[in-house]
C-alpha cells in the first residue's frame, strides 16, 4: 500500500511529513489499549534548576538491544521490543524508508500533561536521523518553533496518525506538546529512533 503525506510542511531548515488516518479509529483504539496495558510505564525523571522532578507523564524505553539513552541527566536502559512494537516499527519503517532500532513511548493522561520546547539531539541518536512519531488516543496540538526566527508552526496530531521529522530539523527547530485544559482524555505517543550502534 502506498501512503501519501499531507501538504503540511516546514518553510525551511528541515522536513516534516504528516500521514493522517494511517490507521482506522477502531484499529487505533485497539493499539491504544494494548500499549496502555502491555508497556512497562514509569514516571519520567527530569532535572530542573538542579532538582530532580518526577513527571505526571509516564514513559517507556524499548529497543532491539538494551540501548542506553540519556536525556535530562537521566539514563534509561531499553527493554526488549514487544510484539506490537515490532509490528508498528515495521509499518513506520516501510513508510519512512528508515531502519529504527528503538522506541521512546509517552503516556499523557490528559491535556494537563505536556512537553515543553526541546530538540531530540542526544549524543546517542544518529545525526540527522529520522524520528517517526505515532499518535494514539486524544488529538493534541504539536508545535514547532524555529531557534533563530522564532517562527511557529502548529499541527493537530490525531488518533492513528504518523509524523516524520527528517533531515536537519533538530538543529534548527524545537518542538513541544503544549498543555491544555480542553483535553481530558489520554494520548499515547511512540517515537521510533535510531541509536548509534
N, C-alpha and C positions, 0 to 999 in steps of 0.2 A: 504494500500500500504506500502511496506517495502522500506526504504531508507538506502542506504549503503554509509558511508563516504569514501572519497578518502584516499589514503595511506599517506597523508601529516600528519606529527606529530612532536611534540617537542621531543628532545632527552631525556629529564629528567625534573623533578620538575614541573609537570603539564601536562594537557591533552588538546589537541585541536582536534576537529572533523570538517572537511570541507565537505559540501554537495554541489557539483557543480550541476547546472541545476535543482535546486529544482523546479523552475517554468520556463515555456517556455518564450521565448523572448516576445511574444505577451502578455501573462498574466503579466509578469514583467513590461512591459511598461505601461499596464493599471493600475497596482498598483502604479507605479511612479506618473502618472497623478493624480490619486485620492489623494494620500498623499500630493503631491505638492499643491493641491488646497483646501483640507479639513483641514489639520493640522494648528493649530494656531502657526505659526512660529514667533520666536523672535530672534534678535541678542543676542548672548550669552555675558555674562559679566564675566571677569576673573580678578583676582588680580595679577599683575606682578610688582615686585620691589616696592610694596606699592602703586601702582596706579591702578585704575580701567580701564581696557581695554575693548572696545566694539569690538567683533569679526565680521568679514565679514560672517563667517559661522553662520547659523541660527539653532535654536534648538526648540524642543517641548517636554514637560514633561507630561506624561499621566499615569493614574493608575486606579485601581478598587476602590480606595478610594483617598481622597485628601492628599496623602502622601507628606510629606516634604522631600526634597533631597538637601543636601548642598555639593557643591564642589567649589573649588577656592574661598571660602568665600562668595559664592552667594547661597541663598536658593530659591528653586523653590517649588511651590505647584502644585500637579498634577491635570490636567484637566481630566474629565471623558473619558474613552475609547470611541473611535468612533466605528462604526460598522466594519470598515475594520481592525482596530487594534485588535478588539475582534476576528475576523476571523483569522488573521495572528498569534495571540497568541495561538489559538487552534492548528494550524499547527505545530508551533515550540514546543509546549508542548508535542504533540504526538510523535515527533521525539526524543526529548531530555529526555522524561520521567521526566519532571520537571514542577512544577507549578510556573508560573510567575504572578506577580500582578502589574507590572509597565513597562513602556517603555520610554526610552530616545531616541529621534529621532534627527538626524543631517542632515542638508541640506548643501551640499558643491556645490557651484555654478560652480566651475571649479577646475582645478588642483592647482591653486594658493592658495586655501584654504585647510588646513590640520589640523593635530593634532600632537603636539609634544609627546615625550615619557611620559607615565604616567601609573598608575595602577588604576583599579577600586576597591578601598578598603575602600570606605567611611563607616563610622560607621553605617549608616542606612541599609547597604546591608547585607544580610545573609552571614555569614562567609563561605568561600569556596563554595558559591552558584554558580551554572552555569549561565553564561551570554550568551544569544543567539543573534547573530548579523546577521540581514538580510540586503542584499545589493540590491538596485535597481538603474539602471542608469549606469553611466560610470564605467568601470573597473579601480580600483585603487590598487596600491601596499599597503600592510599592513605588518608592520614589528614588530617582537618580538625581544627583547634584554634582555639577562639574566643579572640580577642585579650584580652578582659576576663575572662570567666568561666573560661577555660581548659578548658571542656568539650571532649571529643574524640569525634569520630565516625570510625570506620574502615570502609572499603569494601574489597572484593576486586575489583580490575579484571581481568577475564578476557579471554581472546583473542577479538577480534571484537566488543568492546563499545564503547558511546559514553557519555561522561559530559558533561553540560552544566552549567556554572557560570554562574549568572544573577543579575541584579539587584545588590544591594548586598553580595554575598558577599565581594568582595575588600577591602571596607572593614572587615569585622568578623571574617573567618576567614582564618587561614593554612592552607596545605596542604603536604603533604610525601609523598615516596615513601621510606619507611624502608628502610634497608639490612637484609639478612637473609642468613644463611649457608644457609638452607633452599632457596634457588633457585639453580640452576646453569645455567639456560638463558636466552637473551636475550629482551628485550622492546623493541619499537619503539612509541613514543607520538607521536601527531600532535596538536598543539594549534592549531586554527584560530582566528584572531583578527581583529579589525578595527582596522587602523591608521587614525588620523585623516588623511584625505587632504587 
